[in-house]
Amino acid sequence: MNNLQTTVSVCLLALLMTCDAFGAAAEKKKVLVYTRNYVTNGKGFVHDNIPFAIEAIKKMGAEDGFDVDASEDPGVFTPENLKQYSAIIFANSNNEAFETQSQRDSFRRYIRGGGGFVGIHSASGSEREWPWFWALLGGKFNRHPKIQPFEVRVVEKDHPATKDLPATFTWDDECYYLDNLNKNTRPLLVTDPSKIDDPKKAEYPGDRFGDKMPLAWYHEFEGGRSFYTALGHKKEHYQDPIFVKHIRGGILWAMGEAKPSRKTAAKKN
């Protein structure tokens, strides 16, 4: 091989390596962690767990190979900006998530275009006047009793959000009651509402669930993917191995990076 051939070969090899590296970088996925909590007379209740949730998700990204942006600015909801995200995570957001109808429309187009959504804990209290959002998330926050330990049961073991969890475990948290539930969701975690210490229990139609009130679920919705968990009030939860495994699996599923092992993964609306 003469010098010219050697030079050309080296250049081609360098070009191929550069292209491979560029392709790998371009393929790296990204999620948006959104934490806005706003009411017209000022901020509503803001969970002190939000920095811990962001930190936990950034750690997941470092371990699982995806980038993480965090914001409480509704201005990020534009069609062009949302294109970069494989999933949008409402991490303890609450009340009014958006300022304008165009922001809502951008979010809805993102979901309908195949985007992923994750709601954690008080995300179910976001957008309390928007039925489409309730349907996407799977329900709307109603109320919760005092923080207390209660038994959580896994009812679908093959989903990424539950496959590494024990079949049952005791969890110290706010037990969220939701209404306007979307019947097309697939429950992942449940609890027996009759065992919850709650003097206002009669106000919630717990008889509709028997001993299986849903606490976490997933579904495919209008072309996108949605995962929600009602757990996660305490900042310590975001360092708990059980909870971290739970939300990691939900996030990866919403991103399209992990699938339930069962063939009939989810119903479409």
C-alpha positions as CSV (number, residue, x, y, z in Angstrom):
1,M,0.0,0.0,0.0
2,N,1.5,3.3,-1.1
3,N,1.5,6.5,1.0
4,L,-1.5,7.9,-0.8
5,Q,-3.6,4.8,-0.2
6,T,-2.5,4.8,3.5
7,T,-3.5,8.4,3.9
8,V,-6.9,7.9,2.3
9,S,-7.5,4.8,4.4
10,V,-6.7,6.6,7.6
11,C,-8.9,9.6,6.7
12,L,-11.8,7.3,5.9
13,L,-11.4,5.4,9.2
14,A,-11.3,8.7,11.1
15,L,-14.4,9.9,9.3
16,L,-16.3,6.7,10.1
17,M,-15.3,6.9,13.7
18,T,-16.4,10.6,13.9
19,C,-19.7,9.7,12.3
20,D,-20.3,6.8,14.7
21,A,-19.5,9.1,17.6
22,F,-21.8,11.8,16.3
23,G,-24.6,9.3,15.7
24,A,-24.3,7.9,19.2
25,A,-24.4,11.4,20.7
26,A,-27.4,12.3,18.5
27,E,-29.3,9.2,19.6
28,K,-29.0,10.1,23.3
29,K,-32.4,10.7,24.7
30,K,-33.6,13.5,27.0
31,V,-36.4,14.0,29.4
32,L,-38.0,17.2,30.9
33,V,-38.7,17.3,34.6
34,Y,-41.5,19.8,35.1
35,T,-42.4,21.1,38.6
36,R,-44.6,24.2,38.2
37,N,-47.1,24.9,41.0
38,Y,-49.2,28.0,40.6
39,V,-52.5,29.4,41.7
40,T,-53.9,32.8,40.8
41,N,-53.4,34.3,44.3
42,G,-49.8,32.9,44.5
43,K,-48.2,29.6,44.8
44,G,-50.1,26.7,46.3
45,F,-48.5,24.0,48.4
46,V,-45.0,23.3,47.1
47,H,-43.5,19.9,48.1
48,D,-40.1,20.1,49.6
49,N,-39.3,16.8,47.8
50,I,-38.9,18.5,44.4
51,P,-35.1,19.1,44.5
52,F,-34.8,15.4,45.7
53,A,-37.0,14.2,42.8
54,I,-34.9,16.2,40.3
55,E,-31.7,14.9,41.8
56,A,-32.9,11.3,41.7
57,I,-34.0,11.5,38.1
58,K,-30.7,13.1,37.0
59,K,-28.9,10.2,38.7
60,M,-31.1,7.8,36.7
61,G,-30.2,9.6,33.6
62,A,-26.5,9.3,34.3
63,E,-26.9,5.6,35.0
64,D,-29.3,4.8,32.1
65,G,-27.8,7.1,29.5
66,F,-30.4,9.9,29.1
67,D,-30.1,13.6,29.7
68,V,-32.4,15.5,32.1
69,D,-33.6,19.1,31.9
70,A,-35.6,20.5,34.8
71,S,-37.9,23.6,34.7
72,E,-40.9,25.2,36.3
73,D,-41.3,27.7,33.4
74,P,-44.4,27.0,31.3
75,G,-42.6,28.8,28.5
76,V,-40.7,25.6,27.6
77,F,-44.0,24.2,26.2
78,T,-43.5,25.1,22.6
79,P,-43.7,22.6,19.7
80,E,-40.1,23.2,18.7
81,N,-38.7,22.8,22.3
82,L,-40.7,19.7,23.1
83,K,-39.4,17.8,20.1
84,Q,-36.2,17.1,21.9
85,Y,-37.8,15.1,24.8
86,S,-38.7,11.4,24.9
87,A,-40.8,12.0,28.0
88,I,-42.1,14.9,30.1
89,I,-42.2,14.2,33.8
90,F,-44.6,16.2,36.0
91,A,-42.7,15.7,39.3
92,N,-44.9,17.0,42.1
93,S,-46.3,19.7,40.0
94,N,-49.6,21.0,41.2
95,N,-52.5,23.4,40.4
96,E,-52.0,25.4,37.2
97,A,-49.3,23.9,35.1
98,F,-49.7,26.2,32.1
99,E,-50.2,29.9,31.5
100,T,-51.7,29.9,28.0
101,Q,-53.9,27.7,25.8
102,S,-51.1,27.6,23.3
103,Q,-48.9,25.9,25.9
104,R,-51.6,23.3,26.5
105,D,-52.0,22.8,22.8
106,S,-48.3,22.2,22.4
107,F,-48.3,19.6,25.2
108,R,-51.3,17.9,23.7
109,R,-49.7,17.8,20.3
110,Y,-46.5,16.4,21.9
111,I,-48.5,13.5,23.4
112,R,-50.5,12.8,20.2
113,G,-47.2,12.8,18.3
114,G,-46.0,9.8,20.4
115,G,-44.5,11.5,23.4
116,G,-44.2,10.0,26.9
117,F,-45.7,11.4,30.1
118,V,-44.9,10.6,33.7
119,G,-46.9,11.9,36.7
120,I,-45.5,11.6,40.2
121,H,-47.6,12.2,43.3
122,S,-49.2,15.6,43.3
123,A,-49.0,15.8,39.5
124,S,-52.6,14.5,39.7
125,G,-53.5,17.9,41.3
126,S,-52.3,19.8,38.2
127,E,-54.6,21.3,35.7
128,R,-57.8,20.8,37.8
129,E,-60.0,22.4,35.1
130,W,-58.7,20.5,32.1
131,P,-60.5,17.1,31.6
132,W,-58.1,16.1,28.8
133,F,-55.2,16.2,31.3
134,W,-57.1,14.1,33.8
135,A,-57.7,11.5,31.0
136,L,-54.0,11.5,30.1
137,L,-52.8,11.2,33.7
138,G,-55.5,8.6,34.5
139,G,-57.5,10.6,37.1
140,K,-57.8,13.8,39.1
141,F,-56.7,14.4,42.7
142,N,-59.5,14.4,45.2
143,R,-58.0,14.3,48.7
144,H,-55.8,12.4,51.0
145,P,-55.9,11.4,54.7
146,K,-52.9,11.9,57.1
147,I,-49.6,10.3,56.3
148,Q,-49.5,6.7,57.5
149,P,-48.1,3.3,56.7
150,F,-50.3,1.1,54.5
151,E,-49.8,-2.1,52.5
152,V,-49.1,-1.8,48.8
153,R,-49.6,-4.8,46.4
154,V,-48.2,-5.3,43.0
155,V,-50.9,-6.4,40.5
156,E,-48.9,-6.4,37.3
157,K,-45.5,-7.8,38.0
158,D,-44.2,-7.8,34.4
159,H,-44.1,-4.0,33.9
160,P,-40.8,-2.2,34.1
161,A,-42.2,-0.1,37.0
162,T,-42.9,-3.1,39.1
163,K,-40.8,-6.0,38.0
164,D,-38.1,-5.3,40.7
165,L,-40.5,-4.6,43.5
166,P,-41.6,-7.0,46.2
167,A,-45.1,-8.5,45.7
168,T,-46.3,-6.6,48.8
169,F,-44.6,-3.9,50.9
170,T,-45.5,-1.4,53.6
171,W,-45.3,2.2,52.6
172,D,-45.5,5.3,54.7
173,D,-47.1,8.1,52.6
174,E,-50.2,10.1,51.8
175,C,-52.7,7.7,50.4
176,Y,-54.1,9.6,47.5
177,Y,-57.8,9.3,46.5
178,L,-58.4,10.2,42.8
179,D,-61.7,10.7,40.9
180,N,-62.5,11.0,37.2
181,L,-60.5,7.8,36.7
182,N,-59.8,6.7,33.2
183,K,-61.1,3.2,32.8
184,N,-58.6,2.3,30.2
185,T,-55.6,2.5,32.5
186,R,-53.9,-0.7,33.7
187,P,-53.3,-0.8,37.4
188,L,-49.8,-1.6,38.7
189,L,-50.0,-1.0,42.4
190,V,-53.1,-1.1,44.7
191,T,-54.1,-0.9,48.3
192,D,-57.1,-1.8,50.4
193,P,-58.9,1.4,51.1
194,S,-60.9,-0.2,54.0
195,K,-57.6,-0.4,56.0
196,I,-56.7,3.3,55.6
197,D,-57.2,5.4,58.8
198,D,-59.4,8.1,57.5
199,P,-62.4,9.7,59.3
200,K,-63.7,11.0,55.9
201,K,-63.5,7.6,54.2
202,A,-67.3,7.5,53.6
203,E,-67.0,10.6,51.3
204,Y,-64.9,8.6,48.9
205,P,-66.6,5.8,46.9
206,G,-64.1,3.1,47.9
207,D,-66.7,0.4,47.4
208,R,-66.1,0.7,43.7
209,F,-62.6,-0.8,44.1
210,G,-63.2,-3.5,46.8
211,D,-59.8,-4.1,48.3
212,K,-57.9,-2.9,45.2
213,M,-57.8,0.9,45.0
214,P,-55.2,1.8,42.3
215,L,-52.1,3.7,43.4
216,A,-50.1,3.5,40.1
217,W,-51.0,2.7,36.6
218,Y,-50.1,3.1,32.9
219,H,-51.8,3.3,29.5
220,E,-51.4,4.3,26.0
221,F,-53.2,7.5,25.2
222,E,-53.9,9.2,21.9
223,G,-50.7,8.0,20.4
224,G,-48.5,8.6,23.5
225,R,-47.6,6.7,26.7
226,S,-48.6,7.7,30.2
227,F,-47.4,6.4,33.6
228,Y,-48.6,7.7,37.0
229,T,-47.8,6.9,40.6
230,A,-49.6,8.4,43.6
231,L,-46.6,7.6,45.8
232,G,-43.8,9.9,46.6
233,H,-44.7,12.6,49.1
234,K,-41.6,12.4,51.3
235,K,-38.3,13.7,50.2
236,E,-36.7,10.5,51.6
237,H,-38.7,8.4,49.1
238,Y,-36.4,9.6,46.3
239,Q,-33.6,7.8,47.9
240,D,-35.5,4.7,48.7
241,P,-34.5,1.7,46.5
242,I,-38.1,0.5,46.1
243,F,-39.4,3.9,45.0
244,V,-36.4,4.6,42.8
245,K,-36.9,1.3,41.0
246,H,-40.6,2.1,40.6
247,I,-40.2,5.5,39.0
248,R,-37.2,4.5,37.0
249,G,-39.2,1.7,35.3
250,G,-42.1,4.1,34.7
251,I,-39.8,6.7,33.1
252,L,-38.0,4.2,30.9
253,W,-41.4,2.8,29.8
254,A,-42.7,6.2,29.0
255,M,-39.6,7.0,27.0
256,G,-40.1,3.9,25.0
257,E,-36.9,2.3,26.4
258,A,-38.6,-0.6,28.2
259,K,-41.7,-2.6,27.6
260,P,-43.9,-4.9,29.7
261,S,-43.0,-8.5,29.0
262,R,-46.6,-9.5,28.5
263,K,-47.8,-9.3,24.9
264,T,-50.9,-7.3,25.6
265,A,-49.1,-4.4,27.1
266,A,-51.8,-1.7,27.2
267,K,-55.1,-0.7,25.8
268,K,-55.4,2.2,23.4
269,N,-58.1,4.8,24.0
